[in-house]
């Protein structure tokens, strides 16, 4: 099984050569890399057409490579073997010094332009102070990136906003355990792994109505959607979920069921082994 991006280019030669000399079959698994224009289109097309199977991590990549090669490309997301926290909600909050909050809104991801983190920061900051105080709400953002220092400086005066920067991988599951609502504000996504982990943990999820997110979150069914960069609507959706526990619980339960049905890690492994078994025949 060969991981493929548009940077693969001349690495196609040894794959094709060894396949011809030794008769081995291969599955091509396409990731990101921007799907850049090929400098060697005939070579790349041959690589695709000689593969036993071609898979890709997003619908956007599927569409692009099916158009280029005429090959059928199957969807195979890059899933993670997520683990649940062993801590209770209160224990998880205490670990991060968040005990004073009854409700926590969580963002996990890179703090960079593409992820539009300030959309969430603006939305949360525009909530009335007395409302935030009465409801005991905190916003936690985990992740590093080019905008981290700017966002930390810009929103440092709001004591209910905690921009943590990079958090150790082994502690991320505890943040999900502490949280109630997960928000993703990206301009587009391939397969948003942090959103997947939020769904796995049964959080109420709010996301932008863009490619890569709206294929996973169905508005009012297993999450809520808003147009990218619209912090005003995001603020309204936050309040809607914060005011209605039954709604938040229902959306979180539906998100978890959707994850278990469509993105189970065990099912993912079965699919990989099926592809590899097929390529040996």
PyMOL commands that set and color helices and strands:
alter all, ss='L'
color gray80, all
select helices_A, chain A and resi 9-22+41-49+59-69+89-95+113-115+117-125+129-135+148-154+169-178+193-200+231-243+245-262+265-280
alter helices_A, ss='H'
color red, helices_A
select strands_A, chain A and resi 2-4+27-30+53-56+74-75+103-108+137-142+161-165+181-184+204-208+224-226
alter strands_A, ss='S'
color yellow, strands_A
deselect
rebuild
show_as cartoon
